[in-house]
Amino acid sequence: MSDLREMLAGERVHVMDGAMGTMLYTRGVFLNVCYDELNATHPELVEGVHEQYIRAGAEIIETNTFGANPVKLSSHGLDERTEELNARAAGLAVRTASGRAAVAGAIGPLGIRLEPLGPTSLEEARDYFGRQVDGLLAGGVDGFVMETFADLVELRQAFRAVRARCDLPVIAQVTVGEDGVTEYGTTAEQAARAADAWGADAVGLNCSVGPAVILEGLERMAEVTRLPLAAVPNAGLPRAIGDRKIYVTEPGYMAQYARRAIDAGARIVGGCCGTTPEHIRRVADVVGAIQPQRTSVRVIRSAGETAARKSPPPLASRSELGRLLARGEFVTMARILPPRGWDTTQMLDDCRALAQAGANAVGIHEDRRTARLSVLALAGLIGGSCPAEPLAHYTCRDRTLFGMISDLLGAAASGVRNVLLLTGDPPGAAPYPDYRSVVDVDSIGLTNVVTAMNRGVDPSGNDIGPPPGFVVGVALRQGTRNAARELGRFHWKVDAGAHFAVTQPVFDAEHLLEFLAGIEAGDGGGGSGIPVVAAIQPLGSLRHAEFLKNEVPGVVLPNRVVERMRRAEARGADHAAAEGIAIARETVAALTGEVAGVEVAAHRGPGVGAVVGVLEGVGGGDPVKQVQ
């Protein structure tokens, strides 16, 4: 099928091509060259890129015209050739496609501010876009992709320029930052509603960020529009190498998120900056696996892929924690925070005390806001000198995919088997005010990576030797305001291969049990489940309780608990600390038999002594439930 209108009208998912500029750059085209002029000066380069994407499985290809408007072309002295260069680009794409793919005319922003933020009027902007549209129509495009817009006012002028000249289908795409909004403050929902109101044929997100943020925005779009959705992310966030930007996100990871985007409602999936035909080939594999292919394109896998997957070891054989989880026995864990320095003497003494108090495992919390001893290094030390097993809390934030794989391979070599995978919260500015935080792969993606490692392969299918046998935990944010989104992410974590989940701190057992019941109801009560471990944090003072209730997002701390701490503190600090332990013990008792275990936290509150006080009151329970 090469009719774009039919594609958008049907129910099938379609694959869009990847980055044109990235591929031209790899062919030796310098950055100071006008890439749009290549349609006239080096058409064979442009045609070659189109052909690679079509062979990779792309059903929609974009013309090489992202910057071919008269404003951007004027910086190269080419504004008078606007119509010609667009027509040439469209002709190249149509000729290369030869009916095998639909051709969409690519239109990007003008690169200038429009009124009231700049001197360019809306009418002038429409005229600029109109010249580009005229050239693309002359070249025979099947429709248009308006991409990487941040300003809805500008996007609308481009849309109006098309509609003034034809009724061909239009895919309208905006670009958002890591916070999920455009640089103009427009949310994904606002963009979707606007495109719907204008009469666009599809709406979506592209560029600027990687698959994780695009997916989150797409989910929000799906809540407010029934238009076909397009997910066209970058290959992650670029890394600066000298004066170059290098994208490191693996094709397999892009494919995983393409599947999640499809589950969220995407009908068009593709790639933007940094993506290559291999990325699109893997995305096309995903699309082909969930629906019959109607194209004659044969998808050829990379020669580097292997069939090295092995059977993962049984969960019960991987670690003592794995054995307890597999047998449905109540798990008792403690949680500590690594020291700021390298001396672990006191830390290891604390771990032994926690093990003596009954902890089966010691969770090592990773606080990425400040520099602390590596959780994986500390886990290796605990494993070699403490009766309780370590559970390394490992966050994705500020790490590349390659770096995380290296860390995990090192952990496996050190004997670490239990990991809790977290996306990670943004750090505060102090004490490193110039620091900026990024997420290359989130906890869902990393869980998929570790699941593959447990089968003896890395994300690219390369053999890593014997499966390491990780026991994988994930977070469950029962206190979030967007329960539907959290439930969706939790199900993805389960689907990715998680073995258990750990909640946010619990101070209201009834609230957690209601949330877990909602998970079971949403799953229809069927399917295999994973155990849920409740995080318990003993309160140390009234101030501690008030801080958690009012300043920590996602923590549900009832007023009755605050009032108990208030009354206790009126009798003295020791009474308040004792009351905090008593509340924690009561919460554990209320959850015993309903959850798989507890993890009692020592950080950001009372010390290890309070955790020991809670653990000494914990006993075994009935066989526990598992939650899908």
Buried (B, 14 or more C-beta within 10 A) or exposed (E): BBBBBEBBEEEBBBBBBBBBBBBBBEEEBEEEBBBBBBBBEBBEBBBBBBBBBBBBBBBBBBBBBBBBBBBBBEEBEBBEBBBBBBBBBBBBBBBBBEEBBBBBBBBBBBEBEBEEEEEBEBEBBBEBBBBBBBBBBBBBBBBBBBBBBBBBBBBBBBBBBBBEBBEBBBBBBBBBEBEBBBEBEBBBBBBBBBBBEBEBBBBBBBBBBBBBBBBBBBBBBBEBBEBBBBBBBBBBBBEEEEEEBEBBBBBBBBBBBBBBBBBBBBBBBBBBBBBBBBBBBBBBBBBBEEEEBEBEBEBEEEEEBBEBBBEBBEBBEBBBBBBBBBEBBBBBBBBBBBBEEEEBEEBBEBBBBBBEBBBBBBBBBBBBBEEBBBBBBBBBBBBEEBBBBBBBBBBBBBBBBBEBBEBBBBBBEBBBBBBBBBBBBBBEEEEEEEEEEBBBBBBBBBBBBBBBBBBBBBBBBEEBEEBBBBBBBBBBBBBBEEBEBBBBBBBBBBBBBBBBBBBBBBBBBEBBBEBBEBBBEBBEEEEEBBBBBBBBBBBBBBEBBBBBBEEEEBBBBEEEBBEBBBEBBEEEEEBBBBBBBBBBBEBBBBBBEBBBBBBBBBBBBBBBBBBBBBBEBBEEBEEBBBBB
